[in-house]
Amino acid sequence: MIEQKISSKNLFITLNNGIKMPRFGLGTYHMKDSSLIKQAVSQCGYIMYDCASFYKNEHIVGKALDELLNQDKIVLREELFIISKVWWDEVDDVEAAC
């Protein structure tokens, strides 16, 4: 087995604009409770969220982010990475899928 040393340089990837984005994020598939997402930020420090319209939980993710940003003010929007995917059956209307 090959061991890879985990260091802080492996935890982030630098985007073309120079911003460092985490390589790991919180998967929101099957998330049905906005408090879990809030805990992921406040207790675990997650700042990247993996989303997709296929998950059908945009309202849950949106509620959690709204509370974190506007009510609890735990994190700034500029600190978050919200990532989504376009499913194969959504390619005809990418804007609606996002």
C-alpha positions as CSV (number, residue, x, y, z in Angstrom):
1,M,0.0,0.0,0.0
2,I,1.3,3.5,-0.9
3,E,0.9,6.1,1.8
4,Q,0.4,9.6,0.8
5,K,1.4,12.3,3.2
6,I,-1.5,14.7,3.8
7,S,-0.4,18.2,4.1
8,S,-2.2,21.6,4.0
9,K,-1.1,22.0,0.4
10,N,-3.1,18.9,-0.6
11,L,-6.3,20.2,1.0
12,F,-6.8,23.0,-1.4
13,I,-6.6,23.6,-5.2
14,T,-5.8,27.0,-6.6
15,L,-8.3,28.2,-9.2
16,N,-7.3,30.3,-12.2
17,N,-8.3,33.5,-10.4
18,G,-5.9,32.7,-7.5
19,I,-8.6,31.7,-5.0
20,K,-7.9,28.5,-3.0
21,M,-10.8,26.1,-3.0
22,P,-11.1,23.1,-0.7
23,R,-10.6,19.7,-2.4
24,F,-13.2,18.2,0.0
25,G,-16.7,19.4,0.6
26,L,-20.0,18.4,2.1
27,G,-22.1,16.2,-0.1
28,T,-25.8,17.3,0.2
29,Y,-27.3,14.2,-1.5
30,H,-30.1,12.9,0.8
31,M,-29.8,15.9,3.1
32,K,-33.2,16.5,4.6
33,D,-32.3,18.6,7.6
34,S,-30.9,22.1,7.3
35,S,-29.5,21.9,10.8
36,L,-26.9,19.3,9.6
37,I,-25.6,21.7,7.0
38,K,-25.4,24.4,9.6
39,Q,-23.5,22.1,11.9
40,A,-21.1,21.2,9.1
41,V,-20.1,24.9,8.9
42,S,-20.2,25.9,12.5
43,Q,-18.6,22.8,14.1
44,C,-16.6,21.2,11.3
45,G,-15.6,24.2,9.2
46,Y,-17.0,22.9,5.8
47,I,-17.0,25.8,3.3
48,M,-17.7,23.8,0.1
49,Y,-21.0,22.2,-0.7
50,D,-21.7,19.7,-3.4
51,C,-25.2,20.1,-4.8
52,A,-27.3,19.1,-7.8
53,S,-30.9,19.7,-8.9
54,F,-31.3,15.9,-9.1
55,Y,-31.1,15.8,-5.3
56,K,-34.4,17.8,-5.1
57,N,-33.3,19.5,-1.8
58,E,-32.4,23.0,-3.0
59,H,-34.9,24.4,-0.4
60,I,-33.1,22.6,2.5
61,V,-29.6,23.8,1.4
62,G,-30.9,27.3,0.7
63,K,-32.6,27.5,4.1
64,A,-29.4,26.5,5.8
65,L,-27.2,28.9,3.9
66,D,-29.7,31.7,4.4
67,E,-29.6,31.2,8.1
68,L,-25.8,30.9,8.2
69,L,-25.3,34.0,6.2
70,N,-28.1,36.3,7.2
71,Q,-29.4,35.3,10.6
72,D,-26.5,33.6,12.4
73,K,-23.8,35.4,10.5
74,I,-21.4,32.6,11.1
75,V,-19.8,32.8,7.6
76,L,-19.5,35.3,4.8
77,R,-20.8,34.4,1.3
78,E,-17.4,35.1,-0.1
79,E,-16.0,32.3,2.0
80,L,-18.3,29.6,0.6
81,F,-18.1,27.4,-2.5
82,I,-21.4,26.1,-3.8
83,I,-20.9,23.5,-6.5
84,S,-23.6,22.0,-8.6
85,K,-23.8,19.4,-11.4
86,V,-25.9,19.2,-14.5
87,W,-27.5,15.8,-15.0
88,W,-27.5,14.2,-18.5
89,D,-31.2,14.8,-18.9
90,E,-30.8,18.6,-18.1
91,V,-28.2,19.5,-20.7
92,D,-30.9,21.2,-22.9
93,D,-31.5,23.8,-20.3
94,V,-28.3,24.2,-18.2
95,E,-29.4,27.6,-16.7
96,A,-32.6,26.0,-15.3
97,A,-30.6,23.1,-14.0
98,C,-28.2,25.3,-12.1
